[in-house]
Amino acid sequence: MEAPANQISTCVKGKFGWDFVNSEERIVEPLVRRGDAFYSVTWDEALDVIETRIKAIQARDGYDAVGWIASSKSTNEENYLMQKLARSVMFTNNIDNCSRYCQSPATEALRRTMGLGGDTGSIRDLELADLVIIVGANPAEAHPVLSTRLRRAQKKRGQKLIVADVRRNIMAERADLFLQPRQGTDLVWLSAVTKYMIDCGKHDQLFLRDRVNGFAEFVRSLDAFTLAYASEVCGVREAELIRIAEMIMAAERVSICWAMGVTQHVGGSDTSTAICNLLLVTGNVARPGTGAYPLRGHNNVQGAGDMGCAPTFFPGYEPVANEAIRRKYEQAWKTPLPITPGLNNHQMVDAIHEGKLKALYLVGEDMAVVDSNANYVQQAFTKLEFFVVQDVFFSKTAQFADVILPACPSLEKEGTFTNTERRIQRLYRVLEPLGQAKPDWEIIQLVANRFGANWQYTSPQEIFEEACGLTELFKGATYGRLEGYRSLQWPVAADGTDTPLLYVDGFAFADKKARLYPVAWTPPITVADEYDLELNNGRLLEHFHEGNMTSRVPGIHAKVPETYVEISPALAADRKIANGALVRLISPHGRVKVRVVVTDRVSGNKIYLPLLSRRDEEAVNLLTSSDHDTATFTPAYKEMRVRMEVIEAHGESPIKTGNFRLGKPNPQPGVNVEQKWGRADYAPLVTDRRS
């Protein structure tokens, strides 16, 4: 119970998903491409190639002809070094990480309205809320530890739950109210509910007067968002919207969770902003049990952004464009720094196609399948003059590389991660690195020193404390204050005082007031009428993303050995297919081939394709487009329509015996260990040492 976030809870991956660490498929020595094959080389030989090739490109085309992509799976220390490498050694702001694919719109919204790009409270606050609203998220599968806290609060305290999602997920089954708006319309109903509460005089007038700017202008911006308009656009009944408003007004403490069902749209930042606006209007921020909670899906997607792996920010979200801040880092790093604006992930791919970006160095991301419009991305990789991939396995992305460097998973290194509640936690080495693999921070230092950096780091602690000492946001964070199960939630003051609940003493703007931010609805992208099925996608409980690690765990692989597409009973009847049918899904951008699961989790012409893709022909991002959020360039993964071709009308179901999706939930009041202890056949593992 000492672990502050998990306590005794872990998901199936945390409990049983570690076999991949000793997989025979691990990359355990540096590899260099020669023709169409890869050959094992020494570390020095691999570094020679990297140094020679990148220096030649920089000399011919300039520093900005090379891009650098960090990893949300790497530690804070490794991400700090990656952006330091790009800026202080390679003299470019072309640095990004995969939060661009999911959480950047939520971070943008929080910064617009409240000032800081992190959850406003803690998981504990979600437990304390009287009402939790989940919009476009499936925490029971994508954030399972956090979802246990919500389920327990509902069971033990009578916490109310509203779920808004296009798919009937596990939390929707438990909801007091389940809303199914049309894809990409959440901003409209959120704004209509906000307007209705203001029209009823139920906004928090005292909070708005004392702690928020821009109320009058914001109210005017809501004129179009009537209940009738929202009902027409979203496909929900006015009575449902009124009930949402009434539940919010009746609750003393309201928290809102959201994830990729909100952020991965062309209006992802604006919809996230609409959520923040609603919370400010009702005074549901800066109090225990209230707040905004964009759910972070990777182990360190928060930390990668915190540590400056973005083209516009140094660590601690300090702006690159601010001359005084840039000078601070120049003095600390003892080198001039670039002033040219950098490229994000999405822009780097475009720049490759345009012939402007010649080389790419990528750490711990399978960008060839996780980026949107995967065919376009893979075509870009074929145009690169030089490509370095630093990873644990020979991923689809690694197939395009010129040099592959063997990295370590988390069990083989030390460092820190930052979770969804801004909580910085230590991790400790359990196993020695396999073969010649090295922790990412050691590899990055080797590369930097080949380019004259002369870095002399001997431990992650040195890196962490350098990074935190330079920022205001993490100023007092040290390894000593993180020993064992101790943790810190940023901001961390110089004396080590952390901040579990944000904004108690004011918002992160000069006048300490939050800002209501008017937004307009951006309709989803459209395609030709022949694409008649609405595609949705997301995570599976058992697997992490595309399955590069979890599919190499035999027990997990046995539970879900392949991906599948969920279709409704009505669609199955219309197409005369059944469970196990083999179908081809076709979009304007590509095609995939998968087996069918018929389920009432989806309805009508809506279909759901998980991210798991162990075979090339299954990857959902072969179907998605390059359209993106207007503010952050986050791909609009959730906006695509497809058509279906039936290859086989029947087949073996991809959902195997033992999969929980085939069962009936049987809720329990808790872990009934007393019943287990009382069984006649129970044999204790240890005897009572007190006897």
GISULGI-V24342 format. One record per residue. N is the residue number from 1. OMEGA is omega in whole degrees, 0 to 359 (999 if undefined). D_LAST is the distance of its C-alpha to the last C-alpha in Angstrom with 1 decimal. Layout:
# GISULGI-V24342
{{N & OMEGA & D_LAST} {N & OMEGA & D_LAST}}
This chain:
# GISULGI-V24342
{{1 & 182 & 25.3} {2 & 182 & 26.7} {3 & 190 & 29.8} {4 & 181 & 32.4} {5 & 185 & 34.5} {6 & 193 & 32.3} {7 & 181 & 28.9} {8 & 188 & 27.1} {9 & 165 & 30.5} {10 & 176 & 32.5} {11 & 183 & 35.4} {12 & 180 & 35.8} {13 & 179 & 37.6} {14 & 179 & 34.9} {15 & 194 & 32.2} {16 & 191 & 34.1} {17 & 187 & 37.5} {18 & 183 & 37.2} {19 & 184 & 38.5} {20 & 184 & 42.0} {21 & 180 & 41.0} {22 & 180 & 41.3} {23 & 176 & 44.2} {24 & 180 & 47.0} {25 & 177 & 49.3} {26 & 168 & 48.2} {27 & 186 & 51.1} {28 & 175 & 50.1} {29 & 180 & 53.5} {30 & 180 & 56.4} {31 & 178 & 59.1} {32 & 179 & 62.8} {33 & 170 & 65.2} {34 & 187 & 68.3} {35 & 182 & 70.5} {36 & 182 & 68.4} {37 & 176 & 65.5} {38 & 182 & 62.6} {39 & 177 & 62.2} {40 & 178 & 59.3} {41 & 175 & 60.3} {42 & 176 & 58.8} {43 & 180 & 57.6} {44 & 179 & 60.7} {45 & 178 & 63.0} {46 & 179 & 61.4} {47 & 175 & 61.8} {48 & 181 & 65.3} {49 & 181 & 66.2} {50 & 181 & 64.6} {51 & 183 & 66.4} {52 & 186 & 69.8} {53 & 182 & 69.9} {54 & 178 & 68.7} {55 & 179 & 70.9} {56 & 179 & 73.9} {57 & 179 & 73.3} {58 & 180 & 72.8} {59 & 183 & 76.0} {60 & 190 & 78.0} {61 & 179 & 76.6} {62 & 184 & 74.7} {63 & 183 & 71.1} {64 & 175 & 70.8} {65 & 179 & 71.5} {66 & 178 & 67.9} {67 & 184 & 64.9} {68 & 182 & 61.2} {69 & 181 & 58.4} {70 & 188 & 54.8} {71 & 175 & 51.7} {72 & 173 & 49.3} {73 & 178 & 46.7} {74 & 182 & 47.1} {75 & 175 & 45.4} {76 & 182 & 47.0} {77 & 181 & 47.8} {78 & 177 & 49.6} {79 & 176 & 51.5} {80 & 180 & 52.6} {81 & 182 & 54.0} {82 & 179 & 55.7} {83 & 176 & 57.7} {84 & 175 & 58.4} {85 & 182 & 59.7} {86 & 189 & 62.0} {87 & 189 & 63.4} {88 & 181 & 63.5} {89 & 183 & 64.1} {90 & 170 & 65.8} {91 & 176 & 67.6} {92 & 172 & 67.0} {93 & 176 & 65.3} {94 & 182 & 65.0} {95 & 180 & 61.2} {96 & 177 & 59.1} {97 & 190 & 55.8} {98 & 170 & 54.8} {99 & 174 & 54.1} {100 & 184 & 57.9} {101 & 187 & 57.1} {102 & 194 & 54.8} {103 & 181 & 53.9} {104 & 178 & 57.1} {105 & 178 & 58.7} {106 & 177 & 55.6} {107 & 178 & 55.6} {108 & 182 & 59.4} {109 & 180 & 59.1} {110 & 178 & 56.4} {111 & 178 & 58.5} {112 & 192 & 61.6} {113 & 187 & 60.2} {114 & 171 & 57.4} {115 & 182 & 57.8} {116 & 186 & 54.6} {117 & 178 & 53.8} {118 & 177 & 50.2} {119 & 186 & 48.1} {120 & 179 & 48.6} {121 & 185 & 45.0} {122 & 174 & 41.5} {123 & 178 & 39.5} {124 & 178 & 37.9} {125 & 176 & 41.5} {126 & 177 & 41.9} {127 & 184 & 38.9} {128 & 185 & 40.5} {129 & 173 & 43.9} {130 & 180 & 45.4} {131 & 173 & 47.5} {132 & 176 & 47.1} {133 & 178 & 50.1} {134 & 182 & 49.8} {135 & 175 & 53.1} {136 & 180 & 53.7} {137 & 180 & 50.1} {138 & 188 & 47.5} {139 & 180 & 44.2} {140 & 178 & 42.1} {141 & 184 & 43.4} {142 & 180 & 44.6} {143 & 194 & 42.0} {144 & 179 & 39.1} {145 & 178 & 36.4} {146 & 182 & 38.7} {147 & 178 & 39.6} {148 & 179 & 36.0} {149 & 178 & 36.3} {150 & 180 & 39.6} {151 & 178 & 38.3} {152 & 179 & 35.3} {153 & 178 & 37.7} {154 & 184 & 40.0} {155 & 187 & 37.3} {156 & 187 & 35.4} {157 & 182 & 38.3} {158 & 178 & 41.4} {159 & 179 & 42.8} {160 & 184 & 46.2} {161 & 171 & 47.2} {162 & 177 & 50.7} {163 & 175 & 51.2} {164 & 183 & 54.6} {165 & 178 & 55.0} {166 & 182 & 57.5} {167 & 179 & 54.7} {168 & 181 & 52.3} {169 & 186 & 49.1} {170 & 180 & 45.5} {171 & 176 & 45.5} {172 & 178 & 48.9} {173 & 182 & 47.4} {174 & 189 & 45.1} {175 & 170 & 47.8} {176 & 176 & 49.4} {177 & 177 & 52.6} {178 & 183 & 53.5} {179 & 178 & 56.7} {180 & 177 & 58.5} {181 & 175 & 61.2} {182 & 182 & 63.6} {183 & 175 & 62.7} {184 & 183 & 63.4} {185 & 185 & 64.2} {186 & 181 & 61.1} {187 & 185 & 63.1} {188 & 182 & 65.5} {189 & 176 & 63.1} {190 & 179 & 61.0} {191 & 179 & 64.2} {192 & 177 & 65.5} {193 & 177 & 62.4} {194 & 179 & 62.6} {195 & 181 & 66.3} {196 & 180 & 65.7} {197 & 177 & 63.1} {198 & 179 & 65.6} {199 & 178 & 68.4} {200 & 181 & 66.3} {201 & 184 & 65.8} {202 & 174 & 62.1} {203 & 182 & 61.8} {204 & 188 & 60.0} {205 & 181 & 63.1} {206 & 179 & 61.5} {207 & 180 & 59.3} {208 & 181 & 62.4} {209 & 189 & 64.6} {210 & 193 & 62.3} {211 & 186 & 60.4} {212 & 175 & 62.4} {213 & 168 & 65.9} {214 & 186 & 68.3} {215 & 184 & 67.7} {216 & 179 & 71.4} {217 & 180 & 72.1} {218 & 179 & 69.0} {219 & 178 & 70.0} {220 & 181 & 73.4} {221 & 182 & 71.8} {222 & 187 & 70.2} {223 & 185 & 73.5} {224 & 189 & 73.5} {225 & 176 & 70.0} {226 & 177 & 70.6} {227 & 181 & 68.5} {228 & 179 & 71.4} {229 & 180 & 71.6} {230 & 179 & 67.9} {231 & 181 & 67.9} {232 & 183 & 70.8} {233 & 189 & 69.4} {234 & 182 & 65.7} {235 & 177 & 66.3} {236 & 183 & 64.0} {237 & 177 & 65.1} {238 & 181 & 66.0} {239 & 178 & 63.7} {240 & 179 & 60.7} {241 & 178 & 61.6} {242 & 179 & 62.0} {243 & 175 & 58.6} {244 & 180 & 57.1} {245 & 181 & 58.9} {246 & 178 & 57.8} {247 & 177 & 54.1} {248 & 183 & 54.4} {249 & 181 & 56.3} {250 & 184 & 53.8} {251 & 177 & 50.8} {252 & 184 & 50.0} {253 & 182 & 48.2} {254 & 173 & 49.4} {255 & 179 & 48.3} {256 & 174 & 50.2} {257 & 173 & 48.8} {258 & 182 & 51.3} {259 & 193 & 51.5} {260 & 174 & 54.0} {261 & 174 & 55.5} {262 & 192 & 57.0} {263 & 187 & 57.5} {264 & 177 & 59.0} {265 & 178 & 62.4} {266 & 176 & 65.7} {267 & 185 & 64.9} {268 & 180 & 61.2} {269 & 182 & 61.5} {270 & 177 & 63.5} {271 & 175 & 61.2} {272 & 178 & 58.2} {273 & 178 & 60.4} {274 & 176 & 61.1} {275 & 179 & 57.3} {276 & 178 & 57.2} {277 & 180 & 60.3} {278 & 180 & 58.8} {279 & 179 & 55.7} {280 & 181 & 58.0} {281 & 182 & 60.3} {282 & 178 & 57.5} {283 & 183 & 55.8} {284 & 175 & 52.6} {285 & 173 & 51.9} {286 & 172 & 50.3} {287 & 176 & 48.0} {288 & 179 & 44.4} {289 & 181 & 44.2} {290 & 167 & 47.7} {291 & 184 & 49.4} {292 & 186 & 50.6} {293 & 169 & 48.2} {294 & 189 & 49.9} {295 & 182 & 47.1} {296 & 190 & 47.0} {297 & 179 & 46.4} {298 & 185 & 45.9} {299 & 182 & 43.1} {300 & 177 & 45.5} {301 & 175 & 48.7} {302 & 183 & 48.3} {303 & 179 & 47.9} {304 & 175 & 50.8} {305 & 180 & 53.1} {306 & 186 & 51.5} {307 & 171 & 52.3} {308 & 179 & 56.0} {309 & 178 & 56.3} {310 & 186 & 59.3} {311 & 186 & 63.0} {312 & 186 & 63.4} {313 & 163 & 60.4} {314 & 174 & 58.9} {315 & 181 & 55.1} {316 & 178 & 54.1} {317 & 177 & 56.9} {318 & 191 & 59.5} {319 & 176 & 62.9} {320 & 183 & 64.6} {321 & 181 & 68.0} {322 & 187 & 67.3} {323 & 181 & 69.3} {324 & 179 & 67.3} {325 & 179 & 64.0} {326 & 179 & 65.5} {327 & 178 & 66.7} {328 & 180 & 63.2} {329 & 176 & 61.9} {330 & 179 & 65.0} {331 & 182 & 64.3} {332 & 184 & 60.6} {333 & 175 & 61.3} {334 & 178 & 64.5} {335 & 172 & 66.6} {336 & 180 & 69.0} {337 & 183 & 67.5} {338 & 176 & 69.2} {339 & 179 & 70.8} {340 & 177 & 71.8} {341 & 182 & 69.7} {342 & 179 & 67.3} {343 & 171 & 66.8} {344 & 182 & 63.8} {345 & 184 & 62.5} {346 & 181 & 64.9} {347 & 178 & 67.9} {348 & 180 & 67.0} {349 & 177 & 67.5} {350 & 182 & 70.8} {351 & 175 & 71.8} {352 & 179 & 71.2} {353 & 181 & 73.5} {354 & 179 & 76.1} {355 & 182 & 76.1} {356 & 179 & 74.8} {357 & 188 & 71.3} {358 & 184 & 71.5} {359 & 182 & 68.0} {360 & 175 & 64.4} {361 & 189 & 61.1} {362 & 181 & 58.2} {363 & 165 & 54.4} {364 & 175 & 51.8} {365 & 174 & 53.8} {366 & 189 & 55.2} {367 & 182 & 58.2} {368 & 178 & 60.4} {369 & 181 & 58.4} {370 & 175 & 56.7} {371 & 180 & 59.9} {372 & 182 & 62.2} {373 & 189 & 65.3} {374 & 178 & 63.7} {375 & 179 & 67.0} {376 & 180 & 68.7} {377 & 180 & 65.8} {378 & 175 & 65.9} {379 & 177 & 69.7} {380 & 182 & 69.3} {381 & 178 & 67.0} {382 & 181 & 69.7} {383 & 180 & 72.1} {384 & 174 & 70.0} {385 & 183 & 71.5} {386 & 186 & 68.1} {387 & 176 & 64.5} {388 & 175 & 61.2} {389 & 180 & 57.9} {390 & 189 & 54.6} {391 & 182 & 51.8} {392 & 182 & 49.0} {393 & 177 & 50.8} {394 & 185 & 54.4} {395 & 174 & 54.9} {396 & 179 & 58.1} {397 & 181 & 59.1} {398 & 180 & 58.5} {399 & 181 & 61.2} {400 & 190 & 63.8} {401 & 170 & 62.7} {402 & 176 & 64.6} {403 & 176 & 61.6} {404 & 181 & 57.9} {405 & 184 & 55.3} {406 & 182 & 51.7} {407 & 181 & 49.2} {408 & 168 & 45.4} {409 & 189 & 43.2} {410 & 180 & 40.6} {411 & 184 & 37.8} {412 & 180 & 40.1} {413 & 178 & 41.0} {414 & 179 & 40.0} {415 & 178 & 41.6} {416 & 170 & 41.4} {417 & 175 & 42.0} {418 & 187 & 43.2} {419 & 187 & 42.1} {420 & 181 & 44.0} {421 & 179 & 43.1} {422 & 186 & 44.4} {423 & 178 & 41.0} {424 & 182 & 41.0} {425 & 179 & 37.9} {426 & 164 & 37.1} {427 & 188 & 36.6} {428 & 179 & 35.4} {429 & 177 & 36.6} {430 & 183 & 34.2} {431 & 173 & 36.7} {432 & 178 & 39.7} {433 & 181 & 43.1} {434 & 178 & 44.3} {435 & 180 & 47.4} {436 & 180 & 49.8} {437 & 180 & 48.6} {438 & 171 & 48.2} {439 & 183 & 46.8} {440 & 183 & 49.6} {441 & 178 & 49.9} {442 & 179 & 50.7} {443 & 181 & 53.3} {444 & 179 & 54.9} {445 & 178 & 55.2} {446 & 179 & 56.8} {447 & 181 & 59.3} {448 & 183 & 60.1} {449 & 173 & 60.8} {450 & 180 & 63.2} {451 & 172 & 65.2} {452 & 185 & 65.2} {453 & 183 & 62.2} {454 & 174 & 60.7} {455 & 183 & 57.3} {456 & 180 & 54.7} {457 & 178 & 51.4} {458 & 181 & 48.4} {459 & 174 & 45.6} {460 & 180 & 45.1} {461 & 179 & 44.1} {462 & 182 & 47.7} {463 & 182 & 49.2} {464 & 185 & 47.0} {465 & 170 & 47.7} {466 & 182 & 51.4} {467 & 183 & 51.6} {468 & 180 & 49.8} {469 & 180 & 51.8} {470 & 185 & 55.0} {471 & 171 & 54.3} {472 & 188 & 54.1} {473 & 184 & 51.6} {474 & 193 & 48.7} {475 & 186 & 49.9} {476 & 181 & 46.5} {477 & 178 & 44.3} {478 & 177 & 42.9} {479 & 179 & 40.1} {480 & 180 & 38.4} {481 & 180 & 38.2} {482 & 183 & 36.8} {483 & 177 & 34.0} {484 & 181 & 30.8} {485 & 178 & 30.8} {486 & 182 & 33.4} {487 & 178 & 36.6} {488 & 176 & 40.0} {489 & 182 & 42.4} {490 & 1 & 46.0} {491 & 178 & 48.2} {492 & 181 & 46.4} {493 & 183 & 48.2} {494 & 180 & 48.8} {495 & 178 & 46.0} {496 & 178 & 43.5} {497 & 181 & 43.6} {498 & 192 & 43.4} {499 & 178 & 44.7} {500 & 180 & 42.4} {501 & 183 & 45.2} {502 & 165 & 48.8} {503 & 178 & 52.0} {504 & 182 & 50.6} {505 & 178 & 53.1} {506 & 182 & 55.8} {507 & 190 & 56.6} {508 & 172 & 57.3} {509 & 186 & 61.1} {510 & 181 & 63.3} {511 & 178 & 63.8} {512 & 181 & 60.1} {513 & 174 & 61.2} {514 & 183 & 60.4} {515 & 170 & 63.2} {516 & 190 & 64.0} {517 & 181 & 65.5} {518 & 179 & 68.0} {519 & 177 & 67.7} {520 & 180 & 69.7} {521 & 173 & 68.7} {522 & 181 & 69.5} {523 & 178 & 69.9} {524 & 177 & 68.1} {525 & 179 & 70.1} {526 & 175 & 72.3} {527 & 183 & 73.4} {528 & 185 & 76.0} {529 & 181 & 75.7} {530 & 178 & 75.1} {531 & 195 & 71.5} {532 & 182 & 70.4} {533 & 182 & 66.6} {534 & 186 & 64.5} {535 & 172 & 61.9} {536 & 181 & 58.5} {537 & 180 & 55.8} {538 & 186 & 52.3} {539 & 171 & 48.8} {540 & 179 & 46.5} {541 & 190 & 42.7} {542 & 189 & 42.0} {543 & 173 & 44.4} {544 & 176 & 45.4} {545 & 188 & 49.1} {546 & 173 & 51.2} {547 & 179 & 48.3} {548 & 179 & 49.0} {549 & 189 & 45.3} {550 & 177 & 43.6} {551 & 176 & 46.0} {552 & 174 & 44.8} {553 & 188 & 41.3} {554 & 182 & 41.4} {555 & 179 & 38.9} {556 & 179 & 40.7} {557 & 179 & 44.1} {558 & 179 & 43.4} {559 & 180 & 42.7} {560 & 185 & 45.9} {561 & 182 & 48.1} {562 & 177 & 51.3} {563 & 183 & 52.7} {564 & 175 & 54.7} {565 & 175 & 56.9} {566 & 174 & 56.0} {567 & 183 & 59.1} {568 & 174 & 59.6} {569 & 180 & 60.4} {570 & 179 & 63.9} {571 & 178 & 64.6} {572 & 179 & 63.4} {573 & 181 & 65.7} {574 & 182 & 68.6} {575 & 178 & 68.2} {576 & 178 & 67.5} {577 & 183 & 64.3} {578 & 175 & 60.8} {579 & 178 & 57.2} {580 & 176 & 57.5} {581 & 178 & 61.1} {582 & 183 & 62.2} {583 & 173 & 64.1} {584 & 175 & 65.7} {585 & 186 & 65.5} {586 & 174 & 68.4} {587 & 175 & 69.0} {588 & 188 & 71.9} {589 & 182 & 69.8} {590 & 183 & 68.3} {591 & 176 & 66.7} {592 & 178 & 63.4} {593 & 185 & 62.5} {594 & 173 & 59.4} {595 & 186 & 58.0} {596 & 166 & 57.9} {597 & 179 & 55.2} {598 & 186 & 56.6} {599 & 176 & 54.5} {600 & 173 & 55.0} {601 & 174 & 53.3} {602 & 184 & 56.8} {603 & 175 & 60.0} {604 & 181 & 63.7} {605 & 175 & 64.9} {606 & 177 & 61.8} {607 & 184 & 59.8} {608 & 180 & 56.7} {609 & 180 & 56.2} {610 & 183 & 52.9} {611 & 180 & 53.0} {612 & 183 & 51.4} {613 & 180 & 54.1} {614 & 176 & 53.3} {615 & 182 & 57.0} {616 & 186 & 59.9} {617 & 183 & 61.5} {618 & 192 & 58.7} {619 & 184 & 58.5} {620 & 184 & 59.2} {621 & 165 & 60.9} {622 & 183 & 63.7} {623 & 187 & 64.7} {624 & 187 & 64.2} {625 & 175 & 67.0} {626 & 176 & 67.6} {627 & 188 & 68.0} {628 & 174 & 65.7} {629 & 187 & 64.8} {630 & 184 & 67.8} {631 & 190 & 65.9} {632 & 182 & 63.2} {633 & 174 & 64.4} {634 & 184 & 61.2} {635 & 178 & 62.3} {636 & 182 & 62.9} {637 & 188 & 60.6} {638 & 182 & 60.4} {639 & 176 & 64.2} {640 & 174 & 65.6} {641 & 184 & 67.2} {642 & 168 & 67.6} {643 & 186 & 69.3} {644 & 170 & 67.8} {645 & 179 & 69.3} {646 & 177 & 67.9} {647 & 175 & 67.5} {648 & 184 & 65.7} {649 & 181 & 65.3} {650 & 178 & 62.3} {651 & 179 & 59.5} {652 & 182 & 55.8} {653 & 177 & 53.7} {654 & 175 & 52.0} {655 & 188 & 49.0} {656 & 177 & 46.8} {657 & 183 & 44.5} {658 & 177 & 41.1} {659 & 185 & 42.6} {660 & 181 & 41.4} {661 & 179 & 45.0} {662 & 185 & 45.5} {663 & 176 & 42.8} {664 & 180 & 42.6} {665 & 179 & 40.3} {666 & 187 & 37.6} {667 & 179 & 36.3} {668 & 180 & 32.8} {669 & 180 & 31.4} {670 & 176 & 28.9} {671 & 187 & 26.2} {672 & 184 & 24.8} {673 & 180 & 21.4} {674 & 178 & 20.0} {675 & 179 & 22.6} {676 & 181 & 21.5} {677 & 184 & 17.8} {678 & 181 & 19.2} {679 & 182 & 21.4} {680 & 183 & 21.1} {681 & 182 & 21.6} {682 & 177 & 19.0} {683 & 182 & 16.9} {684 & 178 & 14.5} {685 & 178 & 15.4} {686 & 175 & 12.0} {687 & 180 & 8.5} {688 & 184 & 6.0} {689 & 181 & 5.5} {690 & 183 & 3.8} {691 & 999 & 0.0}}
